[in-house]
């Protein structure tokens, strides 16, 4: 490039940088102007026009933040109307999410999930939707009630029949982490693939399995029926396991920032009420009523006993653990293509929402 051309280029470059900076500052200023104690929400002003947000949710307990925010009016305060929709399976849900037909969904780590994204199904992993609570896991190992004197530690599972609901998924990952913790290999036990958690209860009852990686409320129900007992807790060997994630449509997260930011603020308020209820006992009866309305567990007394899904009140995930899960699938030869974590994990809207509503302060 000639010297005179280069000198002309410098002011042009500075102008572009200046314009970009002004645009960024303008966007930040617009958000700050929207924040006022006079708003019903106490922070962001409601949208000028009502927005509909479609959530793919099947009544899982990990959707608590959605249910509570809806029932307590947090979405409504932002002029957002949420609608829940169900899909037969995640294979149908992911393309709809990528196409913007659904705005928000819940997802769990599986090799097929990573493969779909690696092969062009564009969705964003944006926030926590399920992890373990220390010493009180909602997704943990149980053993047959009549074997509790024989199986006192994980190493005692050697030679036993263990039911796990899936291969190359988070269930398999938790199973493998347990084996490593126990000093065992898969050759030391008999793996039983059993996709239905309800069938695990029946198998415990007829003695066809010795142990299972079971989920609430079936853990509590099986204990009350005398079918199984807990074996330690999954936090013994996987304290930072990321079980489920909130997924967002790229269009919703990147192009509809006014709506997605308010949605996330409302969602996190719901998650915080959930934590206040089950961790601190604040407003617990109201939250249990909401959970019985939206989930398959309709008995309030069981809600008082179950180990609950961990939901981070700031939406933070164990990203390193998600990468560990992917590495396991890759080592098993279950992945296809290259998964780009930097592109697919986008927590910007969650972080911005926390900046606005403030960090959660645990009691």
C-alpha positions in Angstrom: 0.0 0.0 0.0 1.3 3.5 -0.9 2.1 5.9 1.9 -0.6 8.4 0.9 -3.2 5.6 0.7 -2.2 4.3 4.2 -2.5 7.8 5.7 -6.1 8.0 4.3 -6.8 4.6 5.7 -6.0 5.5 9.3 -8.7 8.2 9.8 -11.2 5.8 8.2 -10.3 3.0 10.6 -10.5 5.4 13.6 -14.0 6.5 12.4 -15.2 2.9 12.2 -13.9 2.2 15.7 -15.5 5.4 17.0 -18.9 4.5 15.4 -18.7 1.0 16.9 -17.9 2.3 20.3 -20.8 4.8 20.1 -23.2 2.0 19.0 -22.1 -0.2 21.9 -22.4 2.7 24.4 -25.8 3.6 23.0 -27.0 0.0 23.5 -25.8 0.0 27.1 -27.3 3.4 27.7 -30.7 2.2 26.3 -30.6 -0.7 28.8 -29.6 1.6 31.7 -32.5 4.0 30.8 -34.9 1.0 30.9 -33.9 0.4 34.6 -36.0 2.1 37.2 -37.4 1.4 40.6 -40.7 2.6 39.2 -41.0 -0.5 37.0 -43.2 -3.4 38.3 -40.2 -5.6 38.1 -38.0 -3.3 40.1 -35.4 -3.2 37.3 -36.1 -3.4 33.6 -39.1 -1.7 32.1 -41.7 -3.9 30.4 -41.6 -4.3 26.7 -43.6 -1.8 24.7 -45.4 -4.7 22.9 -46.2 -8.1 24.3 -43.8 -10.8 23.3 -44.5 -14.5 23.1 -41.7 -16.9 24.1 -42.0 -20.6 23.3 -40.4 -23.0 25.7 -39.8 -26.7 25.0 -40.4 -28.2 28.4 -42.0 -31.6 29.3 -42.7 -31.1 33.0 -39.3 -32.0 34.3 -38.5 -30.7 37.8 -35.4 -28.9 36.4 -37.8 -26.5 34.6 -38.7 -25.0 38.0 -37.4 -21.6 37.1 -39.8 -21.4 34.2 -42.8 -22.6 36.1 -42.2 -20.3 39.1 -41.5 -17.2 37.0 -44.7 -17.8 35.1 -46.9 -18.4 38.1 -45.5 -15.6 40.2 -45.9 -13.1 37.3 -42.2 -12.4 36.6 -42.6 -12.8 32.9 -45.8 -10.8 32.9 -44.0 -7.9 34.6 -41.8 -7.6 31.5 -44.8 -8.0 29.1 -43.7 -11.5 28.1 -46.2 -14.3 27.6 -44.6 -17.8 27.8 -46.0 -20.9 26.2 -44.9 -24.4 27.0 -44.7 -27.0 24.2 -43.6 -30.6 24.1 -41.6 -32.7 21.6 -41.6 -36.4 21.3 -37.8 -36.4 21.6 -34.8 -34.1 21.5 -34.0 -35.1 17.9 -37.2 -33.2 16.9 -36.6 -30.4 19.4 -33.1 -29.3 18.4 -34.0 -28.4 14.7 -37.0 -26.4 15.9 -34.8 -24.5 18.3 -32.2 -23.8 15.7 -34.9 -22.6 13.3 -36.4 -20.2 15.9 -39.7 -22.1 16.0 -38.9 -22.6 19.7 -37.0 -20.0 21.7 -35.9 -21.9 24.8 -35.4 -25.5 25.7 -33.8 -27.8 28.2 -31.0 -30.1 27.1 -28.9 -32.9 28.6 -25.4 -33.9 27.5 -25.4 -36.8 25.0 -23.1 -37.7 22.1 -26.1 -37.2 19.7 -26.7 -33.7 21.2 -23.1 -32.7 20.5 -23.1 -34.4 17.1 -26.2 -32.5 16.0 -24.6 -29.1 16.8 -21.3 -30.1 15.2 -23.2 -31.0 12.0 -24.9 -27.6 11.7 -27.8 -27.5 14.1 -27.1 -24.1 15.7 -28.3 -23.8 19.3 -26.7 -21.9 22.2 -26.0 -23.3 25.6 -26.8 -20.4 27.9 -27.4 -21.3 31.5 -27.6 -24.0 34.2 -30.7 -26.3 34.3 -29.5 -29.0 36.6 -26.6 -30.0 38.8 -25.9 -31.8 42.0 -26.4 -30.3 45.5 -23.6 -31.3 47.8 -24.5 -34.5 49.6 -28.1 -34.5 48.4 -28.2 -35.6 44.8 -31.4 -36.0 42.9 -29.8 -38.4 40.4 -27.7 -41.0 42.3 -27.0 -44.6 42.8 -29.3 -46.9 44.8 -28.8 -50.6 45.8 -31.4 -53.3 46.5 -32.7 -53.0 50.1 -31.7 -56.6 50.9 -28.1 -55.9 49.8 -27.3 -53.0 52.1 -25.3 -55.2 54.5 -23.2 -56.6 51.6 -22.7 -53.4 49.6 -21.4 -50.7 51.9 -19.1 -48.8 49.5 -18.8 -48.3 45.7 -16.0 -50.9 45.5 -18.5 -53.5 46.8 -20.3 -53.2 43.5 -17.8 -55.5 41.9 -19.6 -58.4 40.2 -23.0 -56.7 40.6 -25.6 -56.0 38.0 -26.0 -52.2 37.6 -28.8 -50.5 35.6 -28.1 -47.3 33.7 -30.5 -45.5 31.4 -28.3 -44.7 28.5 -24.9 -45.0 26.8 -22.8 -42.1 25.7 -24.9 -39.7 27.7 -24.6 -37.9 31.0 -25.9 -41.1 32.8 -23.1 -43.1 31.3 -20.6 -40.4 32.3 -21.8 -40.5 35.9 -21.5 -44.3 35.9 -18.0 -44.2 34.5 -17.0 -41.5 37.1 -18.3 -43.8 39.9 -16.3 -46.8 38.6 -13.1 -44.7 38.6 -13.8 -43.5 42.1 -14.4 -47.1 43.2 -11.2 -48.4 41.6 -13.2 -50.6 39.2 -13.5 -51.0 35.5 -16.6 -51.9 33.5 -15.2 -55.4 33.2 -15.7 -55.7 37.0 -19.5 -55.2 36.9 -22.4 -56.1 34.7 -23.8 -53.1 32.9 -27.6 -53.3 32.3 -29.0 -50.8 29.8 -32.5 -49.9 31.1 -33.9 -46.8 29.5 -37.0 -46.5 31.7 -36.4 -45.4 35.3 -39.7 -46.9 36.3 -38.6 -50.3 35.1 -35.6 -50.0 37.4 -38.0 -50.0 40.4 -39.7 -53.2 39.1 -36.3 -54.8 38.5 -35.2 -54.0 42.0 -38.4 -55.6 43.3 -37.9 -58.9 41.4 -34.2 -59.0 42.1 -33.0 -58.9 38.4 -30.6 -56.0 39.2 -28.5 -55.2 42.2 -28.0 -51.4 41.8 -29.1 -48.6 39.6 -28.4 -45.0 38.7 -31.9 -43.7 39.7 -33.6 -40.3 39.7 -36.0 -38.5 41.9 -38.8 -38.8 42.8 -38.3 -42.5 42.1 -35.4 -42.6 44.6 -37.6 -41.5 47.4 -40.6 -43.6 46.3 -38.4 -46.7 46.1 -37.0 -46.1 49.6 -40.6 -45.7 50.9 -41.6 -49.0 49.2 -38.6 -50.8 50.7 -37.2 -51.6 47.2 -33.8 -49.9 47.5 -31.6 -47.6 49.6 -29.2 -44.9 48.6 -25.5 -45.8 48.1 -23.6 -42.7 49.3 -24.2 -39.7 47.1 -23.2 -38.8 43.5 -21.3 -35.8 44.9 -18.8 -38.3 46.3 -17.3 -38.7 42.9 -18.9 -36.1 40.6 -19.5 -33.0 42.7 -19.4 -30.6 39.7 -21.4 -32.6 37.2 -23.5 -30.5 34.7 -26.6 -32.6 34.2 -28.8 -30.3 32.2 -28.5 -26.9 30.4 -30.8 -24.2 29.3 -30.6 -23.9 25.5 -31.5 -20.9 23.4 -32.4 -20.2 19.8 -29.6 -18.2 18.2 -32.2 -15.8 16.8 -33.8 -15.3 20.2 -30.4 -14.8 22.0 -28.6 -12.7 19.4 -31.4 -10.8 17.5 -34.1 -10.3 20.2 -31.9 -9.0 23.0 -34.7 -6.9 24.6 -36.9 -9.9 25.0 -34.2 -12.5 25.8 -32.6 -10.3 28.5 -35.9 -9.8 30.2 -36.8 -13.5 29.8 -33.5 -14.5 31.5 -34.0 -12.0 34.3 -37.5 -13.4 35.0 -36.2 -17.0 34.8 -33.4 -16.3 37.3 -35.9 -14.7 39.7 -37.9 -17.9 39.5 -34.8 -20.0 40.2 -34.0 -17.8 43.2 -37.4 -18.4 44.6 -36.8 -22.1 44.1 -33.6 -21.9 46.1 -35.1 -19.8 48.8 -37.9 -22.3 49.2 -36.0 -25.6 49.2 -32.7 -24.4 50.7 -34.0 -21.8 53.2 -37.7 -22.7 53.6 -39.0 -19.3 52.4 -42.3 -19.5 50.6 -41.9 -23.3 50.3 -45.6 -24.1 50.3 -46.3 -21.8 47.4 -43.4 -23.2 45.4 -44.4 -26.8 46.0 -47.9 -25.9 44.8 -46.4 -24.6 41.6 -44.3 -27.7 41.1 -47.2 -30.0 41.7 -49.1 -28.0 39.0 -46.4 -28.2 36.3 -44.6 -31.5 37.0 -45.6 -35.2 37.1 -45.0 -35.3 40.9 -48.4 -34.3 42.2 -48.0 -35.2 45.9 -46.9 -32.3 48.1 -45.7 -34.6 50.8 -43.2 -36.3 48.5 -41.9 -32.8 47.5 -41.1 -32.4 51.2 -38.9 -35.5 51.1 -37.2 -35.6 47.6 -33.7 -34.5 46.9 -34.1 -31.6 44.5 -32.4 -30.6 41.3 -29.7 -28.1 41.9 -30.3 -24.8 40.0 -27.8 -22.1 40.2 -29.4 -18.7 41.1 -26.9 -16.9 38.9 -27.3 -19.4 36.0 -23.7 -20.5 36.2 -22.7 -23.8 34.7 -19.8 -26.2 35.3 -18.4 -25.7 31.8 -15.3 -27.7 32.4 -17.5 -30.7 33.2 -19.4 -30.3 30.0 -16.1 -30.5 28.2 -15.1 -33.6 30.2 -18.4 -35.3 29.1 -17.7 -34.5 25.5 -14.1 -35.9 25.8 -15.6 -39.2 27.1 -17.9 -39.5 24.1 -15.1 -38.6 21.8 -12.8 -41.3 23.3 -15.7 -43.8 22.9 -15.8 -43.0 19.2 -19.4 -41.7 19.6 -18.8 -38.2 18.2 -18.9 -37.0 14.6 -17.5 -33.7 13.5 -15.9 -31.0 15.6 -17.8 -29.3 18.4 -16.9 -25.6 18.9 -17.4 -24.8 22.6 -16.5 -21.1 22.1 -19.4 -20.7 19.6 -22.0 -23.0 21.2 -21.7 -21.9 24.8 -22.9 -18.3 25.1 -23.6 -17.1 28.6 -23.7 -13.4 27.7 -27.4 -12.9 28.2 -27.3 -14.7 31.5 -24.3 -12.6 32.7 -26.1 -9.4 31.6 -29.3 -10.3 33.4 -27.3 -10.9 36.6 -25.6 -7.5 36.3 -29.1 -6.0 36.2 -30.9 -8.0 38.9 -27.8 -8.4 41.1 -25.8 -11.4 42.3 -27.8 -13.8 44.5 -26.8 -13.7 48.1 -27.3 -17.0 49.9 -28.3 -16.9 53.5 
